[in-house]
Each structure stands twice: as structure tokens, then as C-alpha cells.
Amino acid sequence: MSSPTNVPPRGTSHWWWVAAMLLVIVISVAAWATRGRWMPYVAGESPPESGAAAEHEDPHAAHGADEGSSIQISATGLKNIGFRPITVALQTFQRTETLPAIVVEQPGRTQTHITAPLTGVIKSIDVVEGEAIDPGSKMFELRLTHEELVTSQRDYLKTAESLEIVNREIARLKSLGEGVIAGKRILEQEYEKTKLEASLRADEQALLLHGLNEEQVANILETKQLLQGLTVQAPIATHAGDSCSGDHVYHVQRLPVSVGEQVEVGQDLAILADHCELFVEGRAFEDDAPRLRQTAREGRKIAANLLVGEGEPTAIPSLEVLYLADQVDPESRALRFFLKLPNEIVLDKKTPEGRRFIEWRFKPGQRMELSVPIDELPERIVLPVEAVVEEGGERYVYRQNGDHFERVPIHVEFADRNSVVVANDGALFPGDVVAGQGAYQMHLALKNKAGSGIDPHAGHNH
């Protein structure tokens, strides 16, 4: 019986047939695996780029970017949206707690009261409110009217005159020679001189107690005239141990008197202020006391932000806690703590009349926010809040890839008013460039491109 025609004969030809079939199978598998390379030629299309070239063109191709999550923006468009690139880098983020504060004067140091040394009438005022004054400059001229002071000056002059008479009598008696006048007369005059000298010293001390200085008392004795007026001068700043970078400058903060006004001893004539160094008074709850105490003990720096309008530098980067108050406010239950605030002059001008006016950068009453450090998060990606777009429960950043920007979903670990901490989970890598500003506009443009409606509140951080 003959073999079927579709069955190869046994023997050597049988193994050649098996090898040929295996070769056909291998070629078919290889052709199918490389169809992406040769099929475009058959269809008349250009071949795709090699994997290495494609990877070089788009280093983030493995991240899964596609046309639905990528947008192209021209250089002009980037300028229009205020694009600001930020390079991703790992850093340690210091988590902080925000506390309210206010700028206040230093008790017992900022203000200096100028008081009337004697009772009198104000003849002239040589300063104006707000003026900066030099040490020793004339501030007021007083006409003295205190009856007791007038009496003390009169007694002082009478005693001085009597002492001069006694001295002249002693000199006359001694000039007559011995034996003519009894020695008893000279001894009497010497005794009278001693009493007058004691009385003169007492009158001098009385004038000093009334507020006159030694120079004024000596002038009364020399001119034999009562002191009718008094000049009040600006004091010399004596503060030491502070953090002022410049000279201490007094300015007239208050001027509560007028020309012709009768003033009594100790009455305020002016209040001077030296704002070279102020305090920041923070307010916290009792529960915050341990953290504040730890911050003060370790000397950690506290950042302060001045709550003013735009256009001025408002950040003070490094302040230290000076001390915590010794009591809690019974009504608000707030615990006060204080920080030193070095100040600086931002405006210094003179008028044609020669008066000087200054303006300090920080002023009592200004409100601040303090960022008190709590803990640290190492190896984190920290971005400004403008770089992160919110949409529902999702958070996105826009990473630059040539002239395209890819939307990248991220996980936010912590966020405050200024910064967002992004988890280092592989969504972003150090060296990536993301949109620091303009991300929200890119998000709107991408949604318009996809044809979806726009939520007017999407992307806002509150």
C-alpha cells in the first residue's frame, strides 16, 4: 500500500522537511515582531524613529504623557501668562504655625519724657512734632515764675554779698597791724565768715534741688543777677546693648504744650521716641507655650511678614524669641511673647528751614504674621502654591518638555499659604522644570483644548 502524498517519505528527506518548517515559523515570528519597521514602507509611509531617538526627544515618555494631558504654548504665550520656571530639587521643609503679632515700642526705652525742670511760662518752642533732633539742641525757653525759686536765688545772692563784706573787713583789720586792734575783733569776723560760707553752701544745694545745674548757679554768683529764664535742651541717647545698625535718632513724638502756657515742675513738655529697635508682640494660646519655649531655648529663627499692601518688602526672615510673658490674659486667654525688631530709616529729608524729618520702616501698631517652626520634613519637593492646580481631589503641576507642558498628578503632603510639599514618590524628579506661575492658565487652556467645561473655581487655593 503506497504512502499518502501529503506525508513526506521517511529517511533523510524527512529531517530536511522538518528543518524547513521550523525556519518558516521563525521567519514568520520575526516578521510579526518587527512589523512596525517594515509595514510603513509597504503602506508608503515614513518609518517611525528608533526607540533611542524617541527617548532622547522626550525624556519623560515613560511617564505616560499623551495629547490629552499635554499642551503646547508659544514663547509669546508664556510671557502673557507670566510664566516662571522652577527647577525641582529635594530640600528640607520646615513646617510652621502662623500666629498673629503687632509691632510695639519697648517699654522704658523707646520713649523719653522731657519735663519742665522749674515752674514757669513757655516763652518759645523751637521744635515741631515729628522733627528729628540732635543731642543738645535747643527745644524750649522758659521764663521762671516759681516764687520759692526766686526767694532761694535772692537768699543765695544776699549770703554771697554778706560773705564778701566779711572778707573785706577781715582784710582791713589785718592790714592795721598788731596791737592796734584787739585780736578778739578779728576772731569774731572769722567766725562770721564760717557761718556765711555754710549758709552759702546750703543755698547753693537748695538751688540745685530746684532744678538748676552747677553752671547756672555759678553764673548767678558771678553776674550777681537772678536767673530769669531757662533753656531746655535735647538729651543724648544712652541706649546700649541693642541691635541697632545705625545711630540713635530722637524724633518728637508728642508736643502737648503751647507758647505762653504756664507749666509746673515735672509737667511734660514733649515726648521723644527712638524707634531704632522695637518689639514684635506675638499672641499665642496656652497650648503653644511648650513649642515657643522650645523655640526660644534652641534659638530657632522665626519669620515675620508685615501685613501691608504690595510693592514693599514685607518679609523679616530671622527673629528670635526674647521672652514669654509671665501671665496669660484672663479675658482672651492669650499668651504674649516678644521678639526684638531691628529698624531702619527709609526716608531722611530736610526742609528749607533746616528741619529734619525721618521715617522708620517699622512703626508701632503695624500688624504682622509670625511663622513659628514646629517640625521638619526632610527630602521633600517644595513648590510655591501658584505652581499647584487643584481640581476636586486631584492636584496637578505642569512640567516643561521642550515647548510642551505635561500635566502631572501629584500627592500633596502639606500645604500652607505660601508653599506646597509634594511627596517624593516618582511623579516628579530632581531637575524637572515646572511652571511656578502660569500653571492655572495652562490648566484652563488644556481643558479648553479637550472641549470640557471650565469650573470658574477650579485651581484656586484658599
C-alpha positions in Angstrom: 0.0 0.0 0.0 1.5 3.3 -1.0 2.1 6.3 1.4 -0.3 9.3 1.2 1.0 12.2 -0.9 1.0 14.8 2.0 3.2 12.7 4.2 6.9 13.1 3.4 8.9 9.9 2.9 10.8 8.6 5.8 14.6 8.8 5.9 16.9 11.8 5.2 14.3 13.8 3.3 12.1 13.7 6.4 14.5 15.7 8.5 15.0 18.3 5.8 11.3 18.9 5.7 11.1 19.4 9.5 14.0 21.9 9.4 12.3 23.9 6.6 9.1 24.1 8.5 10.9 25.4 11.6 12.7 28.1 9.5 9.4 29.3 8.1 8.0 29.6 11.6 11.0 31.6 12.9 10.9 34.0 10.0 7.1 34.5 10.5 7.5 35.3 14.2 10.4 37.7 13.5 8.4 39.5 10.7 5.4 39.9 13.1 7.6 41.3 15.9 9.3 43.9 13.6 6.1 44.8 11.7 6.4 48.4 13.0 9.6 48.8 11.0 8.7 47.4 7.6 4.9 47.9 7.3 5.2 51.7 6.9 7.4 51.1 3.8 4.7 48.7 2.4 2.0 51.4 3.1 4.1 54.2 1.6 4.6 56.0 5.0 7.8 57.2 6.7 9.2 54.9 9.3 9.0 55.8 13.0 12.0 56.9 14.9 14.1 54.4 16.8 13.5 53.9 20.5 16.7 55.6 21.4 15.9 58.6 19.3 12.4 58.8 20.7 13.7 58.5 24.2 16.2 61.3 23.6 13.4 63.5 22.1 11.1 63.0 25.1 12.9 62.0 28.3 9.6 61.8 30.1 7.9 59.5 27.6 7.8 56.7 30.2 5.7 58.9 32.4 2.7 58.3 30.1 2.2 61.8 28.7 -0.3 62.0 25.8 -2.0 64.6 23.8 -4.9 64.7 26.3 -2.6 65.8 29.2 0.0 67.9 27.3 -0.3 71.4 25.8 2.0 73.5 23.6 2.5 77.1 24.4 4.5 79.6 22.4 7.1 81.9 23.8 4.7 84.9 23.5 2.0 82.9 25.3 4.4 82.2 28.1 5.1 85.9 28.5 1.4 86.7 28.5 0.6 84.2 31.4 3.6 85.4 33.4 5.4 82.0 33.2 8.1 81.5 35.8 10.1 78.2 35.6 11.0 76.4 38.8 13.6 73.6 38.9 12.6 70.7 41.1 15.0 69.9 43.9 14.9 68.0 47.1 15.1 70.0 50.3 14.2 70.0 54.0 10.9 71.8 54.6 10.3 73.4 57.9 6.6 73.1 58.9 5.4 76.2 60.8 2.5 77.6 62.7 1.1 81.0 61.9 0.5 83.3 64.8 -0.8 87.0 64.9 1.5 89.8 66.1 1.8 93.5 66.3 4.7 96.0 66.4 5.1 97.7 69.8 7.5 100.1 71.4 10.0 98.8 74.0 8.7 99.8 77.5 11.1 102.1 79.3 13.4 102.5 76.3 11.7 103.8 73.2 10.1 106.9 74.8 11.8 109.7 76.7 9.8 112.3 78.5 11.0 115.9 78.5 9.6 117.6 81.6 9.7 121.1 83.0 12.6 121.4 85.4 11.1 124.5 87.1 7.8 126.3 87.2 7.4 129.0 84.6 5.9 130.2 81.4 6.9 128.9 78.0 8.5 131.7 76.0 9.4 129.7 72.9 9.1 126.3 71.4 12.0 125.5 68.9 10.9 122.1 67.7 7.8 120.8 65.8 6.0 117.5 66.1 7.7 114.7 64.0 11.0 116.5 63.8 14.3 114.6 64.3 16.5 116.5 66.7 20.2 116.4 67.5 21.5 115.9 71.1 22.0 119.2 72.9 19.8 121.2 70.5 17.5 123.8 72.0 13.9 122.7 72.5 12.2 125.2 74.9 12.8 128.5 76.5 11.1 129.1 79.9 10.5 132.3 81.9 10.8 131.3 85.6 8.0 132.3 87.8 8.3 130.0 90.8 8.2 132.2 93.9 10.2 129.7 96.0 12.9 129.6 93.4 13.1 133.4 93.3 13.4 133.5 97.1 16.2 130.9 97.0 18.1 132.9 94.4 17.7 136.1 96.4 18.9 134.4 99.6 21.8 133.0 97.8 22.9 136.4 96.5 22.4 138.0 99.9 24.6 135.4 101.6 27.2 135.8 98.9 27.2 139.6 99.4 27.5 139.3 103.1 30.4 136.9 102.8 32.2 139.4 100.6 31.7 142.2 103.2 33.1 140.0 105.9 36.1 139.1 103.8 36.9 142.7 103.1 36.5 143.6 106.9 38.9 140.8 107.8 41.4 142.0 105.2 41.1 145.6 106.6 41.6 144.6 110.2 44.7 142.6 109.4 46.2 145.5 107.4 46.2 147.7 110.5 49.0 145.8 112.2 49.3 144.1 115.5 48.5 145.9 118.7 46.2 148.5 117.2 43.0 146.3 117.1 42.4 143.6 119.6 42.7 140.1 118.2 39.2 139.4 119.5 37.7 141.5 116.8 39.4 139.5 114.1 38.3 136.2 115.6 34.7 137.4 115.6 34.9 138.2 111.9 36.5 134.8 111.1 33.6 133.1 113.0 31.1 135.1 111.0 32.8 134.2 107.8 32.5 130.5 108.6 28.8 130.8 109.3 28.2 132.6 106.0 30.2 130.0 104.0 28.0 127.3 105.5 24.8 129.2 104.6 26.1 129.8 101.1 26.6 126.1 100.6 23.1 125.4 101.8 21.6 128.0 99.5 23.6 126.5 96.6 22.2 123.0 97.3 18.7 124.4 97.5 19.1 125.9 94.0 20.3 122.6 92.7 17.3 120.8 94.2 15.1 123.3 92.4 16.5 122.0 89.1 19.3 124.4 88.3 22.6 123.0 87.3 26.0 123.9 88.7 26.8 126.1 85.8 23.7 128.1 86.2 24.3 128.5 90.0 27.9 129.7 89.3 26.6 132.2 86.7 24.2 133.7 89.4 27.2 134.1 91.7 29.4 135.6 89.0 26.9 138.1 87.5 25.0 138.9 90.7 21.7 138.5 88.8 18.8 136.3 89.3 18.1 133.6 86.7 15.0 134.7 84.9 14.8 132.2 82.1 15.8 128.6 81.4 16.7 126.7 78.2 15.6 123.1 77.8 17.9 121.0 75.5 17.5 117.6 73.8 19.1 114.7 75.7 21.8 112.4 74.5 20.8 108.8 73.6 22.4 106.4 76.0 20.9 103.1 74.9 23.5 100.2 74.8 23.4 96.5 74.1 20.7 96.7 71.4 20.8 95.5 67.8 20.6 98.9 66.1 22.7 99.1 63.0 22.7 102.9 62.8 22.8 105.9 65.2 20.1 106.5 67.7 17.9 109.4 66.5 15.3 111.0 68.6 12.2 112.5 67.0 9.4 114.5 68.6 6.5 112.1 69.0 4.2 114.4 71.0 4.2 118.1 71.8 1.5 118.7 74.4 2.3 122.4 75.3 2.0 125.8 73.6 3.8 129.1 73.8 2.5 131.2 76.8 1.4 128.2 78.8 2.1 128.0 82.5 3.9 124.8 83.4 4.6 123.2 86.7 7.7 121.3 87.8 7.6 117.8 86.3 5.0 118.6 83.6 5.5 117.0 80.2 6.9 119.4 77.6 7.5 116.8 74.9 7.7 113.1 74.4 10.7 111.9 72.3 10.9 108.5 70.7 13.8 106.4 69.4 12.5 103.7 67.0 15.9 102.2 66.2 14.8 99.0 67.9 11.2 97.9 68.6 9.4 94.8 69.8 7.2 92.4 67.9 4.4 91.3 70.3 3.1 87.9 69.3 0.0 86.3 70.7 -0.5 82.5 71.2 -2.7 80.1 73.2 -1.5 78.4 76.3 -1.1 75.1 74.4 1.5 76.8 72.2 3.7 77.7 75.2 5.8 74.5 75.1 6.7 75.0 71.4 7.5 78.6 71.9 9.7 77.7 74.9 11.5 75.1 72.9 12.0 77.6 70.0 13.4 80.1 72.4 15.7 77.5 74.1 17.1 76.3 70.8 17.4 79.7 69.3 15.3 78.8 66.2 14.6 81.7 63.9 11.1 82.9 63.4 10.0 84.6 60.1 7.6 87.6 60.2 5.5 89.0 57.4 4.3 92.6 57.6 0.6 92.8 56.6 0.8 95.8 54.2 0.0 96.5 50.6 2.0 95.2 47.7 5.1 97.0 46.4 7.2 96.9 49.6 9.5 94.2 51.0 7.4 92.7 53.9 9.4 89.6 55.0 11.7 89.7 58.0 13.5 86.3 57.8 15.1 85.7 61.1 13.9 86.9 64.5 14.5 85.3 67.9 12.1 85.0 70.8 13.3 87.3 73.6 11.0 86.2 76.4 7.5 84.9 77.1 5.1 87.0 79.3 4.7 85.9 82.9 0.9 85.9 82.7 -2.0 84.9 80.5 -4.6 87.4 79.5 -7.6 86.5 81.7 -10.2 87.5 79.0 -8.7 86.4 75.7 -6.6 83.6 77.3 -3.8 84.7 75.0 -0.1 84.3 75.9 2.1 87.1 74.8 5.7 86.7 73.7 8.2 89.2 72.4 10.9 89.4 69.7 13.4 92.1 69.1 12.8 94.0 65.8 15.8 96.0 64.5 14.6 99.0 62.5 16.0 101.2 59.7 15.4 104.7 58.4 13.7 104.6 54.9 13.3 108.4 54.5 15.5 111.2 55.7 14.9 114.7 54.4 15.5 118.3 55.4 13.2 121.3 54.8 14.5 124.7 53.5 14.2 125.9 57.1 16.7 123.3 58.2 14.3 121.0 60.0 15.0 117.2 59.6 12.3 114.6 59.3 12.8 110.8 59.2 10.6 107.8 58.6 11.3 104.4 60.0 10.5 101.2 58.1 8.6 99.6 61.1 6.1 101.6 63.2 4.2 100.7 66.3 0.8 99.4 65.5 1.7 97.6 62.3 0.2 94.1 62.2 2.3 91.0 61.4 2.1 87.3 61.0 4.7 85.1 62.6 5.8 81.7 61.3 6.8 79.6 64.3 8.7 76.4 63.4 7.1 73.2 64.5 9.0 70.3 62.8 11.0 69.4 59.7 10.2 67.2 56.7 13.4 66.1 55.0 13.9 65.1 51.4 10.7 66.8 50.1 9.8 68.7 46.9 8.7 72.2 47.9 6.8 74.3 45.4 5.0 77.7 45.7 1.2 77.5 45.9 1.0 79.1 42.4 2.6 76.0 40.9 -0.1 73.6 42.0 -3.6 73.4 40.4 -6.5 71.9 42.3 -9.4 70.2 40.7 -11.7 68.3 43.0 -9.5 65.8 44.9 -6.7 66.0 42.3 -3.6 68.1 42.4 -1.5 68.8 39.3 1.7 70.6 38.2 2.7 71.3 34.7 6.2 70.0 33.7 8.1 71.5 30.8 9.1 69.2 28.0 10.5 71.3 25.2 7.8 73.6 24.0 5.1 71.3 25.6 3.9 71.3 29.2 2.6 68.0 30.6 0.0 67.8 33.3 1.4 65.6 36.1 -0.8 64.4 39.0 1.0 64.8 42.4 0.4 63.9 46.0 0.4 66.9 48.4 1.6 66.0 51.9 1.3 69.5 53.4 0.3 73.0 52.3 0.2 76.4 53.8 -0.4 79.9 52.4 2.9 80.1 50.7 4.3 76.6 50.0 3.2 73.1 48.9 5.1 70.0 50.0 5.0 67.3 47.3 5.7 63.7 48.1 8.9 62.3 46.6 7.1 59.3 45.1 8.4 59.4 41.5 5.8 61.7 40.0 8.5 64.4 39.8 12.3 64.1 39.7 15.0 66.5 40.7 16.0 68.6 37.7 12.4 68.7 36.3 11.2 72.1 35.4 7.7 73.0 36.3 5.6 76.2 35.9 5.9 78.3 39.0 3.5 80.8 37.7 1.0 80.4 34.9 0.0 76.8 35.8 -3.6 77.7 36.3 -3.8 79.4 32.8 -2.2 76.2 31.3 -4.8 74.1 33.0 -7.7 76.2 31.6 -6.1 76.1 28.1 -5.8 72.3 28.4 -9.4 71.9 29.4 -10.5 74.1 26.5 -8.4 72.0 24.2 -10.2 68.9 25.4 -13.6 70.6 25.0 -14.7 70.3 28.6 -16.4 73.0 30.6 -14.5 75.2 32.9 -15.2 75.4 36.6 -14.5 79.0 37.5 -13.3 78.0 40.9 -11.0 75.2 39.7 -7.4 75.6 40.5 -7.8 78.2 43.3 -6.0 77.7 46.6 -7.8 79.2 49.6 
